[in-house]
Amino acid sequence: MATIKKVLASPGLTGFYFDDQAAIKHNAREDGFTYKGEVETPGFTSIRQAGESISVILILDDGQMAYGDCAAVQYSGAGGRDPLFLARDFIPVINREIAPRLEGEDLDSFKRLAEKVDMLTLNGKRLHTALRYGITQALLDAVAKAEKLTRTEVVANEYGLDIIPEPVPIFAQTGDERYANADKIIIKHVDVLPHGLINNVRTKLGEKGEKLLDYVRWLKKRVLEIGGEDYKPSLHLDVYGTIGLAFNDDPDLMAEYLGRLEEAAHPFKIRIEGPMDAGSKEGQIEQLVMLKERLQASGIGVDLVADEWCNTLEDIKEFVDARAADMVQIKTPDLGGINNTIEAVLYCKEKGIGAYQGGTCNETDRSAQISTDIALATRPDQILAKPGMGVDEGLMIVYNEMQRVLTILKAREA
């Protein structure tokens, strides 16, 4: 049986940046591609700063090499998340604490090894989510190499899943270039668009929601103009709590506004992620439930997507059990070990809630590939094209990985 001979760690860059979400919501002023203003989230030295990653490299005793990338979300430190993840702070942790625990381990089970890392505590605290995320990616890759299988097959085998060699719908995000990048997404006929990055009331939503309404009308028109008759995407917009800010968290006013968005999007299905931010998990669940009830009572078909305060596997189960949303974003780096992402998708599906296996623009090509591999085993309702905000690069990475694995899986069946 193959074993882990050596553990290495190298610094890297992500496909985007760390952003201080609190500052952007409150006082930041756009200055080219950066922001001016005072930082508000601990650990930040500027409102926007370079995203960092760490590659964890496992050398197997037969000479093969496996790796995964540690990365944290763009809005680190916000909404109850772990703090800013900087390579210089955490490479020593890998070398000092992780390497001795993994070197010599048998590659007999991804699930066993992932759970061991994910539950490890140092000084009474679990490892930073980014560390757990990248190390478990590397472990999945190592087990797949040891067993001479795809990573998708390893996950399916260990979790008792049937392999369905069909694509999973992809969700591409525009970032702030919400017009030009929407055209890119439409031209490539991506299943879900545009995310939109609606993270400021004054500049993006509008004080009464008028700017987002105008954008949705433009987006629908553009899909119909250049998408072709057979292209029928879903519209999914992340508003970062700005609807709650604009309408004072009043569920009746928010529901009425969402009804107007539904009309503007017709005939396309529309989903709204993070309509409000209640400031706590309990408050977020309560407010989402109230808003969902208002929508149902009014016959409004907008789907609500949970994101803020829904970070861990345990959080996701609470939101799902409360039926607080129609879909839950499973933000992969926030869950730590990718074993938790697997469990979260399966839990959503078991309970009849939409599973959006997301992540962040602030990841790497490697984490995106491995996220795609596990999605092909667990079959969420959609997965995020990542990393970056340029559309083409993240979409290429996820789509190409998906097609490579599907081709292999189909060949196995032949």
C-alpha positions, 0 to 999 in steps of 0.5 A, spaced: 500 500 500 502 506 498 504 511 503 506 519 504 513 519 504 514 527 505 509 533 505 512 540 502 508 547 502 509 552 497 507 559 497 502 561 491 497 567 489 490 566 488 485 568 482 483 574 485 484 578 492 482 579 499 477 584 500 475 588 507 467 587 506 465 591 512 469 597 509 466 596 502 459 596 505 460 602 509 466 607 507 470 605 502 471 609 495 473 606 489 480 608 486 481 604 480 481 597 481 483 598 489 479 602 494 480 608 499 478 608 506 479 605 513 480 598 514 474 595 518 476 587 518 482 585 523 488 583 519 487 587 513 492 592 512 488 595 506 481 594 503 483 590 497 490 586 498 493 580 494 490 574 495 494 568 497 494 561 497 499 555 499 500 549 495 500 542 499 505 537 496 505 530 498 510 525 495 508 518 495 513 512 497 513 510 489 515 517 487 508 520 485 506 527 487 499 529 489 497 536 491 492 541 493 491 548 494 489 552 501 485 558 499 480 562 503 474 566 501 475 573 498 471 576 504 475 573 509 473 575 516 466 577 515 460 573 517 463 569 522 469 566 517 476 565 519 481 571 519 485 573 513 490 567 510 497 569 509 502 564 506 507 566 511 503 565 517 501 558 515 507 555 511 510 554 518 504 551 521 504 545 515 511 544 516 511 544 524 505 541 525 502 537 519 508 534 516 509 530 522 502 527 522 501 525 515 508 522 513 508 515 514 500 515 513 497 509 509 493 512 503 488 507 504 482 511 505 481 519 503 475 519 508 479 517 514 485 521 512 480 527 511 476 527 517 483 526 521 486 532 518 479 536 519 478 534 526 485 536 528 486 541 534 492 545 536 492 549 542 485 547 543 483 550 536 481 547 529 486 548 523 484 554 519 479 553 514 484 554 508 489 549 511 483 544 512 481 545 505 488 544 501 490 539 505 484 534 504 484 536 497 492 533 497 489 527 500 484 526 495 489 526 490 494 522 493 489 516 494 486 517 487 493 516 485 495 510 489 488 507 487 489 509 479 482 512 479 479 519 478 478 523 484 471 523 482 471 515 483 474 515 489 469 520 492 463 515 489 466 509 492 467 511 499 461 515 500 457 509 496 454 514 490 452 512 483 457 515 478 452 519 473 457 521 467 453 527 465 455 535 466 453 539 472 450 546 471 456 551 471 454 558 474 459 564 472 460 570 475 461 577 472 464 581 478 464 588 477 464 588 469 457 586 470 455 588 462 461 586 458 462 579 462 455 578 462 456 578 454 462 573 455 457 568 459 452 568 454 456 567 448 459 561 451 452 559 454 453 558 461 448 555 465 447 560 470 449 567 471 451 573 473 452 573 480 453 581 479 457 582 485 451 587 488 455 589 494 453 596 495 446 600 496 448 606 493 452 604 487 449 597 485 442 596 488 440 603 488 436 606 494 430 603 492 433 597 488 432 601 481 439 600 479 438 592 480 432 592 476 434 596 470 440 591 470 436 585 470 431 588 465 438 589 461 440 582 462 434 579 460 434 583 453 441 581 452 440 573 453 434 574 448 438 578 443 445 574 443 444 567 446 439 564 441 433 561 442 435 554 445 439 558 451 435 558 457 439 560 463 437 561 470 439 568 473 442 568 480 444 574 483 448 575 490 446 582 493 450 581 500 444 583 504 443 590 500 436 589 499 435 588 507 439 595 508 435 598 502 428 596 505 430 596 513 429 589 513 422 589 512 419 582 510 413 585 506 417 591 502 423 586 501 418 581 498 414 586 494 421 588 491 423 581 489 416 580 486 418 586 481 425 583 480 421 576 478 417 580 473 423 584 470 427 577 469 421 573 466 421 568 462 427 566 466 428 563 473 431 568 478 434 567 484 437 572 490 443 570 494 443 573 501 437 578 501 439 581 508 445 580 513 442 579 520 448 579 523 448 573 526 446 565 524 440 565 528 437 572 526 439 570 519 435 564 519 429 567 522 429 573 517 430 568 511 424 564 514 420 570 514 421 573 507 420 566 504 413 565 508 412 572 505 414 570 498 410 564 498 404 567 501 404 572 495 405 567 490 412 570 488 417 565 485 424 568 486 428 562 490 432 565 496 439 562 497 443 562 503 450 565 504 452 569 510 452 566 516 452 559 513 459 557 513 460 550 516 457 543 515 453 544 522 451 551 519 448 548 513 444 543 516 441 548 521 439 552 515 436 546 511 433 543 517 429 550 518 428 550 510 430 557 511 432 558 503 430 554 497 438 553 495 444 553 500 451 556 498 456 551 500 462 555 500 467 550 499 473 554 503 469 556 509 467 548 510 474 546 511 476 539 509 473 537 502 469 531 506 465 537 509 463 539 502 461 532 500 457 531 506 453 538 505 451 537 498 449 530 500 445 533 506 441 538 502 439 533 496 437 528 502 432 534 505 430 536 498 434 543 498 438 546 492 445 545 493 450 550 490 457 548 491 460 554 490 467 557 493 470 564 491 473 568 486 479 568 491 481 560 489 486 557 485 486 552 479 487 546 483 482 547 488 477 549 482 479 542 479 478 538 485 472 542 487 469 540 480 471 532 481 467 532 487 461 535 484 461 530 479 460 525 484 455 528 489 451 532 483 449 538 486 444 543 482 450 547 480 457 549 481 461 555 481 466 557 475 472 559 479 477 562 480 477 570 478 472 575 476 474 574 468 469 569 466 473 566 461 479 563 465 475 560 471 470 557 466 475 554 462 478 551 468 472 548 471 469 546 464 475 543 461 476 539 468 469 536 468 469 534 460 476 530 461 473 526 467 466 525 464 470 522 458 474 518 462 468 515 466 464 514 459 470 510 457 470 506 463 463 504 461 464 502 454 
